[in-house]
Amino acid sequence: MKNSIYDKRNVTMMMDFYELSMAYGYFKNGNREEAVFDVFYRDNPDNGGFAVFAGLEQIVEYIKGMHFSDEDIEYLRGYDCFDDEFLDYLRSFRFTGDIYAFREGTIMYPNEPVITIAAPLIEAQLVETAILCIFNHQSMVATKARRIVKAAAGRSVSDFGARRAHGVDAATYGARACLIGGVSGTATVSSAQMLGIKAGGTMAHSWVMKFDTELEAFMAYARVYPNNCVLLVDTYNVLKSGVPNAIKTFDSMKAQGVELKNKGIRLDSGDLSYLSKKARRLLDNAGYTDVKIVVSNSLDEYTIKSLLNQNSPIDSFGVGERMITSKSNPVFGGVYKISAVTGEGGLIPKIKVSETVEKITNPGIKEVYRVYDENGCAVADLIADKGEKVDLSVPYRYVDPEKPWKNRYFENCTVKSLQTPIFVKGEYVAEDYSVAEIADYVRYQLENEIWEEEQRFENPHKHYMDMTPQYYELKMSLLHEMREDI
């Protein structure tokens, strides 16, 4: 992969210290058995109906590149709490386990295992922080971007967020997540370079202010960029100066025999609905019906929806901090929980119990299925025991864990397993997808498989998360065994 996160530095050390503390404890206690951990999240951002899985490519890069350099080993030696035997183990470390995951871009829902790590306990522990960091950040941004793209209702959305992102990595990989969410382009050059695409952009107010007059600034820009001439018209006065000077620029270049392509104006302040309507009228009266209106300035899905509800004649949106930081819901909340460990007779299911019902985990090694009706729409997700036969060629009884007393059946439905192997015994075995292919997959699911009712911003339909009777009984039996301790 080009421009890997490993090009400049070793991010293996990007872990919580307790990963090393526990790994050393397991090492000294001889705990080399296999363990299974699930990555999942508990709530959809912004009270939405779903989330978008993003970041798998960077997780793959991380796992492939895991190593501890001599410099890392000497740094850890300075803590004076790890012995030479453990440090030698780290020096020769490589990941040897299995990882299963949803395809990147899959529409996902709370409390289902999106990624499953089955590996020697120490290895499974050491990868926790980085996997969560990547999963949480990119899934958060991709989900927010998808909401903004939906609000734009077919109009172009570009990522303008780098300068407000939480660091250079957040800007670069956040732009990648925005593209997965469906935006049409990014202004972040590092991300565009990494992805093999072209970044886009126009001018800042400083360009206009550098020249003696606004008209001079516009003319200079048009001469340099005749094939992408988008002029920022709100430095001084949009309607009395900016738009009239843009029209003069277009007129002057036409008189000189220069055909300007991709002409546009950008509004970055003020009442965007009012100004876009007035600007559109001025442009149309001057014969420039082909000039596009681009707006920016603290946009999100709600401001965009409001602008369009006011019939604002806007062609494109540049969205910055509210998308790249997911400002309204900046913490995704993915977690990494153990679900099985090696014991007598094989892997033993483990369950975390809490006074907060939502924090009780789903134990064991699981299969996640998406259930489709006869029209190809996803009606539910179904959690089963790994290897359990799920036959929907006949009416299939399932358990709604929120209403387990009801007898319910899937009829005339089909299922698809969502997790596929990514690593097997430490070897990468999955298919690679470009960001464009991942974004197309997101779009396909939302247009063809996911109910429109789940895509509402307000009070979306809740996607059903059901269980097979066999799996539900497993979970209940573990809870019953622990009753005396609860």
C-alpha positions as CSV (number, residue, x, y, z in Angstrom):
1,M,0.0,0.0,0.0
2,K,1.3,3.5,-0.9
3,N,2.0,6.0,1.8
4,S,1.4,3.6,4.7
5,I,1.1,4.9,8.2
6,Y,4.4,3.1,8.6
7,D,6.3,5.3,6.1
8,K,7.7,7.7,8.7
9,R,7.3,6.1,12.1
10,N,6.5,3.0,14.0
11,V,3.0,3.3,15.4
12,T,3.2,-0.1,17.2
13,M,4.0,1.9,20.3
14,M,0.7,3.8,20.0
15,M,-0.9,1.7,22.8
16,D,-2.1,2.3,26.3
17,F,0.5,1.3,28.8
18,Y,-1.9,-1.2,30.4
19,E,-1.7,-3.3,27.2
20,L,2.0,-3.8,27.9
21,S,1.4,-4.3,31.7
22,M,-1.2,-7.0,31.0
23,A,0.9,-8.6,28.3
24,Y,3.9,-8.8,30.6
25,G,1.7,-10.3,33.3
26,Y,0.3,-12.9,30.9
27,F,3.9,-13.6,29.8
28,K,5.2,-14.2,33.3
29,N,2.2,-16.3,34.3
30,G,2.6,-18.5,31.3
31,N,-0.7,-17.4,29.8
32,R,-0.1,-18.2,26.1
33,E,-3.6,-19.6,25.4
34,E,-5.8,-18.2,22.6
35,A,-8.4,-15.5,23.4
36,V,-11.2,-14.0,21.3
37,F,-12.0,-10.3,21.4
38,D,-14.9,-8.4,19.7
39,V,-14.9,-4.8,18.5
40,F,-18.4,-3.3,18.5
41,Y,-20.1,0.0,19.5
42,R,-23.1,0.7,21.7
43,D,-24.9,3.7,20.2
44,N,-25.4,5.3,16.8
45,P,-23.9,8.8,16.5
46,D,-26.3,11.8,16.5
47,N,-29.2,9.4,17.5
48,G,-29.1,8.1,14.0
49,G,-30.3,4.8,12.6
50,F,-27.0,3.3,11.6
51,A,-23.2,3.9,11.3
52,V,-20.7,3.3,8.5
53,F,-17.7,1.0,9.2
54,A,-14.4,2.7,8.1
55,G,-10.7,2.3,8.8
56,L,-10.2,-1.4,8.0
57,E,-7.4,-0.6,5.5
58,Q,-5.4,1.2,8.2
59,I,-6.0,-1.6,10.7
60,V,-4.6,-4.0,8.1
61,E,-1.5,-1.8,7.7
62,Y,-1.1,-1.6,11.4
63,I,-1.2,-5.4,11.9
64,K,1.1,-6.0,8.9
65,G,3.6,-3.6,10.3
66,M,3.6,-4.5,14.0
67,H,7.2,-4.7,15.3
68,F,9.3,-3.3,18.2
69,S,12.5,-1.7,17.1
70,D,15.7,-1.7,19.0
71,E,15.0,1.9,20.0
72,D,11.5,0.8,21.3
73,I,13.0,-2.0,23.3
74,E,15.6,0.3,24.9
75,Y,12.9,2.8,25.8
76,L,10.8,0.0,27.4
77,R,13.8,-1.2,29.3
78,G,14.0,2.2,30.9
79,Y,10.8,1.5,32.8
80,D,12.6,-1.1,34.9
81,C,9.5,-3.3,35.1
82,F,10.0,-5.7,32.1
83,D,12.6,-8.4,32.2
84,D,15.0,-9.3,29.3
85,E,13.0,-12.4,28.4
86,F,9.9,-10.4,27.7
87,L,11.8,-7.7,25.9
88,D,13.4,-10.4,23.7
89,Y,9.8,-11.7,23.0
90,L,8.8,-8.2,21.9
91,R,11.9,-7.8,19.8
92,S,10.8,-10.8,17.6
93,F,7.1,-10.0,17.8
94,R,4.8,-10.6,14.9
95,F,1.0,-11.0,14.9
96,T,0.1,-14.7,14.3
97,G,-3.6,-14.7,15.0
98,D,-6.9,-14.5,13.0
99,I,-9.0,-11.5,12.4
100,Y,-12.5,-11.5,10.9
101,A,-14.3,-8.3,10.0
102,F,-17.2,-6.8,8.0
103,R,-16.2,-5.5,4.6
104,E,-15.1,-1.9,5.0
105,G,-18.1,0.4,4.2
106,T,-20.7,-2.0,5.6
107,I,-23.7,-0.3,7.2
108,M,-23.4,-1.5,10.9
109,Y,-25.5,-1.3,14.0
110,P,-24.9,-1.3,17.8
111,N,-23.8,-4.4,19.7
112,E,-22.8,-6.6,16.8
113,P,-19.1,-7.8,16.5
114,V,-17.8,-5.8,13.5
115,I,-14.2,-7.1,14.0
116,T,-13.2,-10.3,15.8
117,I,-9.7,-11.0,16.9
118,A,-8.8,-14.6,17.7
119,A,-5.1,-14.8,18.7
120,P,-2.7,-15.8,21.5
121,L,-3.8,-13.7,24.5
122,I,-0.8,-11.4,24.5
123,E,-1.1,-10.6,20.8
124,A,-4.8,-9.9,21.1
125,Q,-4.1,-7.6,24.0
126,L,-1.4,-5.6,22.4
127,V,-3.5,-4.6,19.3
128,E,-6.4,-3.2,21.3
129,T,-5.7,0.5,21.4
130,A,-4.6,1.0,17.8
131,I,-7.6,-1.0,16.4
132,L,-10.0,1.0,18.5
133,C,-8.4,4.3,17.7
134,I,-8.6,3.7,13.9
135,F,-12.1,2.1,14.0
136,N,-13.6,4.8,16.2
137,H,-12.1,7.8,14.3
138,Q,-12.8,6.8,10.8
139,S,-16.2,5.2,11.5
140,M,-17.3,8.4,13.3
141,V,-16.2,10.7,10.4
142,A,-17.6,8.4,7.7
143,T,-21.0,8.3,9.5
144,K,-21.1,12.0,9.9
145,A,-20.1,12.6,6.2
146,R,-22.9,10.2,5.1
147,R,-25.5,12.2,7.0
148,I,-24.2,15.5,5.4
149,V,-24.2,13.9,1.9
150,K,-27.8,12.8,2.4
151,A,-28.8,16.3,3.5
152,A,-27.2,17.7,0.3
153,A,-29.7,15.7,-1.7
154,G,-27.5,15.0,-4.7
155,R,-25.5,18.3,-4.6
156,S,-21.7,18.0,-4.4
157,V,-20.1,18.0,-0.9
158,S,-16.3,18.6,-0.5
159,D,-14.2,18.1,2.6
160,F,-12.7,21.4,3.8
161,G,-11.8,20.3,7.3
162,A,-8.0,19.8,7.6
163,R,-7.3,23.0,9.5
164,R,-9.8,22.2,12.2
165,A,-9.0,18.5,12.5
166,H,-7.4,17.2,15.7
167,G,-3.9,16.8,14.2
168,V,-2.4,15.9,10.9
169,D,-3.4,12.2,11.1
170,A,-7.0,13.2,11.9
171,A,-7.0,15.5,8.8
172,T,-5.5,12.9,6.5
173,Y,-7.4,9.8,7.5
174,G,-10.5,11.9,8.3
175,A,-10.6,13.0,4.7
176,R,-10.4,9.4,3.7
177,A,-13.4,8.6,5.9
178,C,-15.3,11.6,4.4
179,L,-14.8,10.1,0.9
180,I,-16.0,6.7,2.2
181,G,-19.1,8.6,3.5
182,G,-19.8,9.9,0.0
183,V,-18.2,13.3,-0.3
184,S,-17.1,14.1,-3.8
185,G,-13.6,15.5,-3.0
186,T,-11.2,16.8,-0.5
187,A,-9.0,19.9,-0.1
188,T,-6.5,17.9,2.0
189,V,-3.5,17.2,-0.2
190,S,-1.9,14.5,2.0
191,S,-5.1,12.4,1.8
192,A,-5.5,13.0,-1.9
193,Q,-1.8,11.9,-2.4
194,M,-2.3,8.8,-0.3
195,L,-5.4,7.8,-2.2
196,G,-4.0,8.6,-5.7
197,I,-6.6,11.3,-6.4
198,K,-6.5,15.1,-7.0
199,A,-7.3,17.6,-4.2
200,G,-9.4,20.6,-5.0
201,G,-9.7,24.2,-3.8
202,T,-10.1,27.8,-4.7
203,M,-8.7,30.8,-2.9
204,A,-8.7,32.3,0.6
205,H,-9.7,35.9,1.6
206,S,-6.0,36.6,1.9
207,W,-5.7,36.3,-2.0
208,V,-8.3,39.0,-2.5
209,M,-6.9,41.2,0.2
210,K,-3.3,41.0,-1.2
211,F,-4.3,42.9,-4.3
212,D,-5.2,46.6,-4.4
213,T,-8.7,45.8,-5.6
214,E,-11.1,42.9,-5.6
215,L,-11.5,43.0,-9.3
216,E,-7.7,42.9,-9.8
217,A,-7.6,39.8,-7.5
218,F,-10.3,38.1,-9.5
219,M,-8.7,38.9,-12.8
220,A,-5.3,37.6,-11.7
221,Y,-6.9,34.3,-10.5
222,A,-8.9,33.8,-13.7
223,R,-5.7,34.2,-15.8
224,V,-3.9,31.6,-13.8
225,Y,-6.9,29.2,-13.5
226,P,-9.1,29.5,-16.6
227,N,-10.2,25.8,-16.2
228,N,-11.3,26.1,-12.7
229,C,-12.3,29.6,-11.9
230,V,-14.2,29.8,-8.7
231,L,-14.1,33.3,-7.1
232,L,-14.5,34.0,-3.4
233,V,-17.0,36.9,-3.4
234,D,-17.6,37.8,0.3
235,T,-14.3,39.5,1.3
236,Y,-15.9,43.0,1.2
237,N,-19.5,43.0,0.1
238,V,-21.1,40.1,-1.7
239,L,-23.8,41.9,-3.6
240,K,-22.4,45.3,-4.1
241,S,-18.8,44.3,-4.8
242,G,-18.1,40.5,-4.9
243,V,-20.6,39.2,-7.4
244,P,-20.5,42.4,-9.7
245,N,-16.7,42.0,-9.8
246,A,-17.0,38.3,-10.6
247,I,-19.3,39.2,-13.5
248,K,-16.8,41.8,-14.7
249,T,-14.1,39.2,-14.6
250,F,-16.1,36.7,-16.6
251,D,-17.0,39.5,-19.2
252,S,-13.4,40.6,-19.5
253,M,-12.0,37.1,-20.0
254,K,-14.7,36.5,-22.6
255,A,-13.8,39.7,-24.4
256,Q,-10.1,38.5,-24.5
257,G,-11.2,35.3,-26.1
258,V,-10.5,33.2,-23.0
259,E,-13.1,30.5,-22.3
260,L,-13.4,30.0,-18.6
261,K,-14.4,26.6,-17.5
262,N,-16.0,25.4,-14.3
263,K,-16.9,28.9,-13.4
264,G,-18.3,29.6,-9.9
265,I,-18.5,31.9,-6.9
266,R,-18.1,30.9,-3.3
267,L,-19.9,32.3,-0.3
268,D,-18.2,31.8,3.1
269,S,-20.2,34.1,5.4
270,G,-23.5,35.9,6.0
271,D,-27.0,34.7,5.3
272,L,-26.2,32.0,2.8
273,S,-29.8,31.5,1.7
274,Y,-30.5,35.2,1.1
275,L,-27.1,35.8,-0.5
276,S,-27.2,32.8,-2.8
277,K,-30.7,33.8,-4.1
278,K,-29.6,37.4,-4.8
279,A,-26.3,36.2,-6.3
280,R,-28.1,33.7,-8.5
281,R,-30.4,36.5,-9.8
282,L,-27.4,38.8,-10.6
283,L,-25.5,36.0,-12.4
284,D,-28.6,34.9,-14.4
285,N,-29.4,38.5,-15.5
286,A,-25.8,38.8,-16.7
287,G,-26.2,35.7,-18.8
288,Y,-24.1,33.4,-16.6
289,T,-26.6,30.7,-15.8
290,D,-23.8,28.2,-15.9
291,V,-21.9,29.7,-13.0
292,K,-22.1,27.5,-9.9
293,I,-22.7,28.7,-6.4
294,V,-20.5,27.1,-3.7
295,V,-21.1,27.8,0.0
296,S,-19.0,27.0,3.1
297,N,-18.8,28.3,6.7
298,S,-19.7,25.9,9.6
299,L,-22.0,23.7,7.7
300,D,-23.5,20.4,8.9
301,E,-26.5,18.2,7.8
302,Y,-29.0,20.5,9.6
303,T,-27.8,23.8,8.1
304,I,-27.6,22.2,4.7
305,K,-31.1,20.8,5.0
306,S,-32.4,24.2,6.1
307,L,-30.8,25.9,3.2
308,L,-32.3,23.6,0.7
309,N,-35.7,23.7,2.4
310,Q,-35.5,27.5,1.7
311,N,-35.0,26.7,-2.0
312,S,-31.5,28.2,-1.9
313,P,-29.9,27.9,-5.3
314,I,-26.7,26.3,-4.1
315,D,-24.8,23.8,-6.3
316,S,-22.1,22.7,-3.9
317,F,-21.1,22.6,-0.3
318,G,-17.7,22.9,1.3
319,V,-17.9,21.3,4.8
320,G,-15.2,21.8,7.4
321,E,-14.9,21.3,11.1
322,R,-18.4,19.9,11.7
323,M,-17.7,17.0,9.5
324,I,-14.0,16.3,10.1
325,T,-14.5,16.4,13.9
326,S,-18.1,15.1,13.8
327,K,-18.7,18.1,16.1
328,S,-22.2,17.2,17.3
329,N,-21.1,13.7,18.4
330,P,-17.3,13.6,18.4
331,V,-16.9,10.3,20.3
332,F,-17.9,7.1,18.5
333,G,-17.6,4.8,21.5
334,G,-16.4,1.5,20.0
335,V,-15.2,-1.0,22.6
336,Y,-12.9,-4.1,22.6
337,K,-14.2,-6.9,24.8
338,I,-13.1,-10.4,25.5
339,S,-15.7,-13.0,24.5
340,A,-13.9,-16.4,24.8
341,V,-10.6,-17.9,26.2
342,T,-9.0,-21.3,25.8
343,G,-10.1,-23.8,28.5
344,E,-10.7,-27.5,28.9
345,G,-12.3,-28.7,25.7
346,G,-11.6,-25.6,23.6
347,L,-12.7,-22.0,23.7
348,I,-14.8,-21.1,26.7
349,P,-17.4,-18.3,26.2
350,K,-17.0,-15.3,28.5
351,I,-19.5,-12.6,29.4
352,K,-19.1,-9.2,31.0
353,V,-22.0,-8.4,33.4
354,S,-22.9,-4.9,34.5
355,E,-25.6,-3.1,36.4
356,T,-26.1,-1.2,33.2
357,V,-28.0,-3.7,31.0
358,E,-26.6,-2.2,27.8
359,K,-23.1,-3.0,28.9
360,I,-23.7,-6.8,29.3
361,T,-21.7,-8.3,26.4
362,N,-22.6,-11.0,23.9
363,P,-20.4,-14.0,24.8
364,G,-18.6,-16.6,22.7
365,I,-17.5,-16.8,19.1
366,K,-20.3,-15.5,16.9
367,E,-21.5,-15.3,13.4
368,V,-23.4,-12.2,12.3
369,Y,-25.9,-12.5,9.5
370,R,-27.9,-9.8,7.7
371,V,-31.4,-10.9,6.9
372,Y,-33.1,-9.8,3.7
373,D,-36.7,-10.0,2.7
374,E,-37.9,-11.1,-0.8
375,N,-37.2,-7.6,-2.1
376,G,-33.6,-7.5,-1.0
377,C,-34.2,-5.1,1.9
378,A,-32.4,-5.8,5.2
379,V,-35.0,-6.5,7.8
380,A,-32.7,-7.4,10.7
381,D,-29.3,-8.6,11.8
382,L,-29.0,-12.0,13.4
383,I,-26.4,-13.2,15.9
384,A,-25.6,-16.9,15.9
385,D,-23.1,-19.3,17.4
386,K,-20.1,-19.7,15.2
387,G,-20.7,-22.7,12.9
388,E,-24.4,-22.9,13.8
389,K,-26.6,-23.8,10.9
390,V,-29.0,-21.0,9.9
391,D,-31.5,-22.3,7.4
392,L,-34.0,-19.8,6.1
393,S,-35.4,-22.0,3.3
394,V,-38.2,-22.7,5.8
395,P,-39.8,-20.4,8.4
396,Y,-37.0,-19.7,10.9
397,R,-37.7,-19.0,14.6
398,Y,-35.6,-16.2,16.1
399,V,-35.4,-14.4,19.4
400,D,-35.8,-10.7,19.9
401,P,-33.7,-10.2,23.0
402,E,-35.8,-7.3,24.1
403,K,-39.0,-9.4,23.9
404,P,-37.8,-13.0,24.2
405,W,-41.3,-14.3,25.2
406,K,-42.6,-13.7,21.7
407,N,-42.5,-16.4,19.0
408,R,-41.2,-14.8,15.9
409,Y,-40.2,-16.2,12.5
410,F,-38.3,-15.1,9.4
411,E,-40.2,-16.2,6.3
412,N,-39.3,-15.9,2.7
413,C,-35.9,-14.4,3.7
414,T,-32.3,-14.9,2.9
415,V,-29.2,-14.3,4.9
416,K,-25.6,-13.1,4.3
417,S,-22.7,-13.6,6.7
418,L,-21.1,-10.2,7.4
419,Q,-17.7,-11.2,8.7
420,T,-15.0,-12.5,6.4
421,P,-11.4,-13.6,7.1
422,I,-8.9,-10.7,7.1
423,F,-5.9,-12.5,8.7
424,V,-5.5,-16.2,9.1
425,K,-2.5,-17.3,11.3
426,G,-1.0,-13.9,10.8
427,E,-1.3,-13.9,7.0
428,Y,-3.4,-11.3,5.2
429,V,-6.0,-13.1,3.1
430,A,-8.6,-10.5,2.2
431,E,-9.4,-8.6,-0.9
432,D,-8.3,-5.0,-1.2
433,Y,-10.8,-2.2,-2.2
434,S,-10.2,1.3,-3.3
435,V,-11.8,4.2,-1.4
436,A,-14.0,4.8,-4.4
437,E,-15.2,1.1,-4.3
438,I,-15.8,1.4,-0.6
439,A,-17.9,4.6,-1.1
440,D,-19.9,2.9,-3.9
441,Y,-20.6,0.0,-1.5
442,V,-21.9,2.4,1.1
443,R,-24.1,4.1,-1.4
444,Y,-25.4,0.8,-2.8
445,Q,-26.5,-0.5,0.6
446,L,-28.3,2.8,1.4
447,E,-30.0,3.0,-1.9
448,N,-31.0,-0.7,-2.2
449,E,-30.9,-2.6,1.1
450,I,-31.3,-0.2,4.1
451,W,-34.8,1.1,4.8
452,E,-35.3,4.8,4.2
453,E,-37.0,4.9,7.6
454,E,-33.6,4.0,9.2
455,Q,-32.0,6.9,7.4
456,R,-34.2,9.6,8.9
457,F,-32.4,12.3,11.0
458,E,-35.2,12.5,13.5
459,N,-36.6,9.4,15.2
460,P,-35.2,6.8,12.8
461,H,-36.6,3.3,12.7
462,K,-34.5,1.0,15.0
463,H,-32.8,-1.8,13.1
464,Y,-33.6,-5.2,14.7
465,M,-30.8,-7.1,16.3
466,D,-32.0,-10.6,16.8
467,M,-30.5,-13.9,18.0
468,T,-30.9,-17.5,17.1
469,P,-32.6,-19.5,19.9
470,Q,-29.3,-21.5,20.4
471,Y,-27.3,-18.4,20.9
472,Y,-29.8,-16.7,23.1
473,E,-29.9,-19.8,25.4
474,L,-26.1,-19.7,25.6
475,K,-26.1,-16.1,26.7
476,M,-28.9,-16.7,29.3
477,S,-27.2,-19.8,30.6
478,L,-24.0,-17.8,31.3
479,L,-26.0,-15.1,33.1
480,H,-27.9,-17.7,35.2
481,E,-24.5,-19.3,36.2
482,M,-23.4,-15.9,37.5
483,R,-26.6,-15.0,39.4
484,E,-25.0,-15.5,42.8
485,D,-22.3,-13.1,41.9
486,I,-24.5,-10.4,40.4
